[in-house]
Amino acid sequence: MSDQHEAVTSARLQDAPAERFNRLRDPLGVVSFGINQMVLAPGQRGRIHRHKHQEEVYLVLSGTLTLIVEGEAREFTVGEVVRVAPSTRRQLVNRHRSPLSLLALGGHTGHSHEPRDGEVFAAWEDPEPGTPETVSAPADLPESELR
């Protein structure tokens, strides 16, 4: 492929990507940071996690993001952008009755991007992390907890 063809790449956002993630880094050819679209249905939530070196930025595209940071919930709406430091534990939750779509961007602090450096937790009380392969995604929120 010539340099001209590599200079511009594209990918498409999805309404319902497989496994909640639309991985955009590879189709775009991005090497300096990670970029994913995440879509959470009503009640869905991600794993409690942190990173060894990677800071993350979340941009809410639609819906309302409930971001739980070290056990404290904060809400972000369409157009809001939030950054979380690497070692801070966080969980992304959709507590609302409409789908949530966001872009998650991650970059290694001070160095090039290191993919898959996440450490995940089954519960806030867990002192030791696992990996995304060893800790299952949490159960969806019950209907009674949706707003």
Contact map, one row per residue, 1 for C-alpha under 8 A:
111011000000000000000000000000000000000000000000000000000000000000000000000000000000000000000000000000000000000000000000000000000000000000000000000
111111000000000000000000000000000000000000000000000000000000000000000000000000000000000000000000000000000000000000000000000000000000000000000000000
111111100000000000000000000000000000000000000000000000000000000000000000000000000000000000000000000000000000000000000000000000000000000000000000000
011111110000000000000000000000000000000000000000000000000000000000000000000000000000000000000000000000000000000000000000000000000000000000000000000
111111111000000000000000000000000000000000000000000000000000000000000000000000000000000000000000000000000000000000000000000000000000000000000000000
111111111000000000000000000000000000000000000000000000000000000000000000000000000000000000000000000000000000000000000000000000000000000000000000000
001111111000000000000000000000000000000000000000000000000000000000000000000000000000000000000000000000000000000000000000000000000000000000000000000
000111111100000000000000000000000000000000000000000000000000000000000000000000000000000000000000000000000000000000000000000000000000000000000000000
000011111110000000000000001110000000000000000000000000000000000000000000000000000000000000000000000000000000000000000000000000000000000000000000000
000000011111000000000000001100000000000000000000000000000000000000000000000000000000000000000000000000000000000000000000000000000000000000000000000
000000001111100000000001001100000000000000000000000000000000000000000000000000000000000000000000000000000000000000000000000000000000000000000000000
000000000111110000000000000000000000000000000000000000000000000000000000000000000000000000000000000000000000000000000000000000000000000000000000000
000000000011111000000100000000000000100000000000000000000000000000000000000000000000000000000000000000000000000000000000000000000000000000000000000
000000000001111110000100000000000000100000000000000000000000000000000000000000000000000000000000000000000000000000000000000000000000000000000000000
000000000000111110000000000000000000001000000000000000000000000000000000000000000000000000000000000000000000000000000000000000000000000000000000000
000000000000011111010000000000000000001000000000000000000000000000000000000000000000000000000000000000000000000000000000000000000000000000000000000
000000000000011111111100000000000000011000000000000000000000000000000000000000000000000000000000000000000000000000000000000000000000000000000000000
000000000000000111111100000000000000000000000000000000000000000000000000000000000000000000000000000000000000000000000000000000000000000000000000000
000000000000000011111000000000000000000000000000000000000000000000000000000000000000000000000000000000000000000000000000000000000000000000000000000
000000000000000111111100000000000000011100000000000000000000000000000000000000000000000000000000000000000000000000000000000000000000000000000000000
000000000000000011111110000000000001111000000000000000000000000000000000000000000000000000000000000000000000000000000000000000000000000000000000000
000000000000110011011111000000000001110000000000000000000000000000000000000000000000000000000000000000000000000000000000000000000000000000000000000
000000000000000000001111111000000011100000000000000000000000000000000000000000000000000000000000000000000000000000000000000000000000000000000000000
000000000010000000000111111100000111100000000000000000000000000000000000000000000000000000000000000000000000000000000000000000000000000000000000000
000000000000000000000011111111101111000000000000000000000000000000000000000000000000000000000000000000000000000000000000000000000000000000000000000
000000000000000000000011111111000000000000000000000000000000000000000000000000000000000000000000000000000000000000000000000000000000000000000000000
000000001110000000000011111111000000000000000000000000000000000000000000000000000000000000000000000000000000000000000000000000000000000000000000000
000000001110000000000001111111000000000000000000000000000000000000000000000000000000000000000000000000000000000000000000000000000000000000000000000
000000001000000000000000111111100000000000000000000000000000000000000000000000000000000000000000000000000000000000000000000000000000000000000000000
000000000000000000000000111111111100000000000000000000000000000000000000000000000000000000000000000000000000000000000000000000000000000000000000000
000000000000000000000000100011111100000000000000000000000000000000000000000000000000000000000000000000000000000110000000000000000000000000000000000
000000000000000000000000000001111100000000000000000000000000000000000000000000000000000000000000000000000010000110000000000000000000000000000000000
000000000000000000000000100001111110000000000000000000000000000000000000000000000000000000000000000000001111000111000000000000000000000000000000000
000000000000000000000001100001111111000000000000000000000000000000000000000000000000000000000000000000011110000010100000000000000000000000000000000
000000000000000000000011100000001111100000000000000000000000000000000000000000000000000000000000000000111100000000000000000000000000000000000000000
000000000000000000001111100000000111110000000000000000000000000000000000000000000000000000000000000000111000000000000000000000000000000000000000000
000000000000110000001111000000000011111000000000000000000000000000000000000000000000000000000000000011110000000000000000000000000000000000000000000
000000000000000010011100000000000001111100000000000000000000000000000000000000000000000000000000000111110000000000000000000000000000000000000000000
000000000000001110011000000000000000111110000000000000000000000000000000000000000000000000000000001111000000000000000000000000000000000000000000000
000000000000000000010000000000000000011111111000000000000000000000000000000000000000000000001100001110000000000000000000000000000000000000000000000
000000000000000000000000000000000000001111110000000000000000000000000000000000000000000000000100111100000000000000000000000000000000000000000000000
000000000000000000000000000000000000000111110000000000000000000000000000000000000000000000000111111100000000000000000000000000000000000000000000010
000000000000000000000000000000000000000111111000000000000000000000000000000000000000000000001111100000000000000000000000000000000000000000011110110
000000000000000000000000000000000000000111111100000000000000000000000000000000000000000000001110000000000000000000000000000000000000000000111000000
000000000000000000000000000000000000000100111110000000000000000000000000000000000000000000111100000000000000000000000000000000000000000011111000000
000000000000000000000000000000000000000000011111000000000000000000000000000000000000000000111000000000000000000000000000000000000000000011000000000
000000000000000000000000000000000000000000001111100000000000000000000000000000000000000000110000000000000000000000000001110000000000001111000000000
000000000000000000000000000000000000000000000111110000000000000000000000000000000000000011110000000000000000000000000001111100000000000000000000000
000000000000000000000000000000000000000000000011111000000000000000000000000000000000000011100000000000000000000000000111100000000000000000000000000
000000000000000000000000000000000000000000000001111100000000000000000000000000000000011111000000000000000000000000000111000000000000000000000000000
000000000000000000000000000000000000000000000000111111100000000000000000000000000000011100000000000000000000000000001110000000000000000000000000000
000000000000000000000000000000000000000000000000011111000000000000000000000000000000011000000000000000000000000000001110000000000000000000000000000
000000000000000000000000000000000000000000000000001111100000000000000000000000000000011000000000000000000001100001001000000000000000000000000000000
000000000000000000000000000000000000000000000000001111110000000000000000000000000000110000000000000000000111100011001000000000000000000000000000000
000000000000000000000000000000000000000000000000001011111000000000000000000000000011110000000000000000000111100000000000000000000000000000000000000
000000000000000000000000000000000000000000000000000001111100000000000000000000000011110000000000000000011110000000000000000000000000000000000000000
000000000000000000000000000000000000000000000000000000111110000000000000000000001111000000000000000000011100000000000000000000000000000000000000000
000000000000000000000000000000000000000000000000000000011111000000000000000000001110000000000000000001111000000000000000000000000000000000000000000
000000000000000000000000000000000000000000000000000000001111100000000000000001111100000000000000000001110000000000000000000000000000000000000000000
000000000000000000000000000000000000000000000000000000000111111110000000000111111000000000000000000111100000000000000000000000000000000000000000000
000000000000000000000000000000000000000000000000000000000011111000000000000001100000000000000000000111100000000000000000000000000000000000000000000
000000000000000000000000000000000000000000000000000000000001111100000000000011000000000000000000001111000000000000000000000000000000000000000000000
000000000000000000000000000000000000000000000000000000000001111110000000000011000000000000000001011110000000000000000000000000000000000000000000000
000000000000000000000000000000000000000000000000000000000001011111000000001111000000000000000111000100000000000000000000000000000000000000000000000
000000000000000000000000000000000000000000000000000000000001001111100000001110000000000000011110000100000000000000000000000000000000000000000000000
000000000000000000000000000000000000000000000000000000000000000111110000111100000000000000011110000000000000000000000000000000000000000000000000000
000000000000000000000000000000000000000000000000000000000000000011111000111100000000000001111000000000000000000000000000000000000000000000000000000
000000000000000000000000000000000000000000000000000000000000000001111111110000000000000001111000000000000000000000000000000000000000000000000000000
000000000000000000000000000000000000000000000000000000000000000000111111110000000000000111100000000000000000000000000000000000000000000000000000000
000000000000000000000000000000000000000000000000000000000000000000011111000000000000000111000000000000000000000000000000000100000000000000000000000
000000000000000000000000000000000000000000000000000000000000000000011111100000000000000001000000000000000000000000000000000100000000000000000000000
000000000000000000000000000000000000000000000000000000000000000000011111110000000000000000000000000000000000000000000000000000000000000000000000000
000000000000000000000000000000000000000000000000000000000000000001111011111000000000000000000000000000000000000000000000000000000000000000000000000
000000000000000000000000000000000000000000000000000000000000000001111001111100000000000000000000000000000000000000000000000000000000000000000000000
000000000000000000000000000000000000000000000000000000000000000111100000111110000000000000000000000000000000000000000000000000000000000000000000000
000000000000000000000000000000000000000000000000000000000001000111100000011111011000000000000000000000000000000000000000000000000000000000000000000
000000000000000000000000000000000000000000000000000000000001011110000000001111110000000000000000000000000000000000000000000000000000000000000000000
000000000000000000000000000000000000000000000000000000000011111100000000000111110000000000000000000000000000000000000000000000000000000000000000000
000000000000000000000000000000000000000000000000000000000011100000000000000011111000000000000000000000000000000000000000000000000000000000000000000
000000000000000000000000000000000000000000000000000000000011000000000000000111111100000000000000000000000000000000000000000000000000000000000000000
000000000000000000000000000000000000000000000000000000001111000000000000000100111110000000000000000000000000000000000000000000000000000000000000000
000000000000000000000000000000000000000000000000000000001110000000000000000000011111000000000000000000000000000000000000000000000000000000000000000
000000000000000000000000000000000000000000000000000000111100000000000000000000001111100000000000000000000000000000000000000000000000000000000000000
000000000000000000000000000000000000000000000000000000111000000000000000000000000111110101000000000000000000000000000000000000000000000000000000000
000000000000000000000000000000000000000000000000000001110000000000000000000000000011111100000000000000000000000000000000000000000000000000000000000
000000000000000000000000000000000000000000000000011111110000000000000000000000000001111100000000000000000000000000000000000000000000000000000000000
000000000000000000000000000000000000000000000000011110000000000000000000000000000000111110000000000000000000000000000000000000000000000000000000000
000000000000000000000000000000000000000000000000011000000000000000001100000000000001111111000000000000000000000000000000000000000000000000000000000
000000000000000000000000000000000000000000000001110000000000000000001100000000000000001111100000000000000000000000000000000000000000000000000000000
000000000000000000000000000000000000000000000001110000000000000000111110000000000001000111110000000000000000000000000000000000000000000000000000000
000000000000000000000000000000000000000000001111100000000000000000111000000000000000000011111000000000000000000000000000000000000000000000000000000
000000000000000000000000000000000000000000001111000000000000000011110000000000000000000001111100000000000000000000000000000000000000000000000000000
000000000000000000000000000000000000000100111100000000000000000011110000000000000000000000111110000000000000000000000000000000000000000000000000000
000000000000000000000000000000000000000111111000000000000000000111000000000000000000000000011111001100000000000000000000000000000000000000000000000
000000000000000000000000000000000000000001110000000000000000000111000000000000000000000000001111100000000000000000000000000000000000000000001000111
000000000000000000000000000000000000000001100000000000000000001100000000000000000000000000000111111000000000000000000000000000000000000000000000011
000000000000000000000000000000000000000011100000000000000000000000000000000000000000000000000011111000000000000000000000000000000000000000000000011
000000000000000000000000000000000000000011000000000000000000001000000000000000000000000000000001111100000000000000000000000000000000000000000000000
000000000000000000000000000000000000001111000000000000000000011000000000000000000000000000000101111110000000000000000000000000000000000000000000000
000000000000000000000000000000000000011111000000000000000001111110000000000000000000000000000100011111000000000000000000000000000000000000000000000
000000000000000000000000000000000000111100000000000000000001111000000000000000000000000000000000001111100000000000000000000000000000000000000000000
000000000000000000000000000000000000111000000000000000000111110000000000000000000000000000000000000111110000000000000000000000000000000000000000000
000000000000000000000000000000000011110000000000000000000111100000000000000000000000000000000000000011111000000000000000000000000000000000000000000
000000000000000000000000000000000111110000000000000000011110000000000000000000000000000000000000000001111100000000000000000000000000000000000000000
000000000000000000000000000000001111000000000000000000011100000000000000000000000000000000000000000000111110000000000000000000000000000000000000000
000000000000000000000000000000001110000000000000000001111000000000000000000000000000000000000000000000011111000010000000000000000000000000000000000
000000000000000000000000000000011100000000000000000001110000000000000000000000000000000000000000000000001111100111000000000000000000000000000000000
000000000000000000000000000000001000000000000000000011100000000000000000000000000000000000000000000000000111111111000000000000000000000000000000000
000000000000000000000000000000000000000000000000000011100000000000000000000000000000000000000000000000000011111100000000000000000000000000000000000
000000000000000000000000000000000000000000000000000000000000000000000000000000000000000000000000000000000001111100000000000000000000000000000000000
000000000000000000000000000000000000000000000000000000000000000000000000000000000000000000000000000000000001111110000000000000000000000000000000000
000000000000000000000000000000111000000000000000000000000000000000000000000000000000000000000000000000000011111111000000000000000000000000000000000
000000000000000000000000000000111100000000000000000001000000000000000000000000000000000000000000000000000111001111100000000000000000000000000000000
000000000000000000000000000000001000000000000000000011000000000000000000000000000000000000000000000000000011000111111000000000000000000000000000000
000000000000000000000000000000000100000000000000000000000000000000000000000000000000000000000000000000000000000011111000000000000000000000000000000
000000000000000000000000000000000000000000000000000000000000000000000000000000000000000000000000000000000000000001111100000000000000000000000000000
000000000000000000000000000000000000000000000000001111000000000000000000000000000000000000000000000000000000000001111110000000000000000000000000000
000000000000000000000000000000000000000000000000111100000000000000000000000000000000000000000000000000000000000000011111000000000011000000000000000
000000000000000000000000000000000000000000000000111100000000000000000000000000000000000000000000000000000000000000001111100000001111000000000000000
000000000000000000000000000000000000000000000011110000000000000000000000000000000000000000000000000000000000000000000111110000001111001000000000000
000000000000000000000000000000000000000000000011100000000000000000000000000000000000000000000000000000000000000000000011111101011100001000000000000
000000000000000000000000000000000000000000000011000000000000000000000000000000000000000000000000000000000000000000000001111101000000001101000000000
000000000000000000000000000000000000000000000001000000000000000000000000000000000000000000000000000000000000000000000000111111000000000000000000000
000000000000000000000000000000000000000000000001000000000000000000000110000000000000000000000000000000000000000000000000111111000000000000000000000
000000000000000000000000000000000000000000000000000000000000000000000000000000000000000000000000000000000000000000000000001111100000000000000000000
000000000000000000000000000000000000000000000000000000000000000000000000000000000000000000000000000000000000000000000000111111111000000000000000000
000000000000000000000000000000000000000000000000000000000000000000000000000000000000000000000000000000000000000000000000000011111000000000000000000
000000000000000000000000000000000000000000000000000000000000000000000000000000000000000000000000000000000000000000000000100001111100000000000000000
000000000000000000000000000000000000000000000000000000000000000000000000000000000000000000000000000000000000000000000011100001111110000000000000000
000000000000000000000000000000000000000000000000000000000000000000000000000000000000000000000000000000000000000000000011100000011111111000000000000
000000000000000000000000000000000000000000000000000000000000000000000000000000000000000000000000000000000000000000000111000000001111111000000000000
000000000000000000000000000000000000000000000000000000000000000000000000000000000000000000000000000000000000000000000111000000000111111100000000000
000000000000000000000000000000000000000000000000000000000000000000000000000000000000000000000000000000000000000000000000000000000111111100000000000
000000000000000000000000000000000000000000000000000000000000000000000000000000000000000000000000000000000000000000000000000000000111111100000000000
000000000000000000000000000000000000000000000010000000000000000000000000000000000000000000000000000000000000000000000001110000000111111110000000000
000000000000000000000000000000000000000000000010000000000000000000000000000000000000000000000000000000000000000000000000010000000001111111000000000
000000000000000000000000000000000000000000001110000000000000000000000000000000000000000000000000000000000000000000000000000000000000001111100000000
000000000000000000000000000000000000000000001110000000000000000000000000000000000000000000000000000000000000000000000000010000000000000111110000000
000000000000000000000000000000000000000000011000000000000000000000000000000000000000000000000000000000000000000000000000000000000000000011111000000
000000000000000000000000000000000000000000111000000000000000000000000000000000000000000000000000000000000000000000000000000000000000000001111100000
000000000000000000000000000000000000000000111000000000000000000000000000000000000000000000000010000000000000000000000000000000000000000000111110110
000000000000000000000000000000000000000000100000000000000000000000000000000000000000000000000000000000000000000000000000000000000000000000011111110
000000000000000000000000000000000000000000100000000000000000000000000000000000000000000000000000000000000000000000000000000000000000000000001111110
000000000000000000000000000000000000000000000000000000000000000000000000000000000000000000000000000000000000000000000000000000000000000000000111110
000000000000000000000000000000000000000000100000000000000000000000000000000000000000000000000010000000000000000000000000000000000000000000001111111
000000000000000000000000000000000000000001100000000000000000000000000000000000000000000000000011100000000000000000000000000000000000000000001111111
000000000000000000000000000000000000000000000000000000000000000000000000000000000000000000000011100000000000000000000000000000000000000000000000111
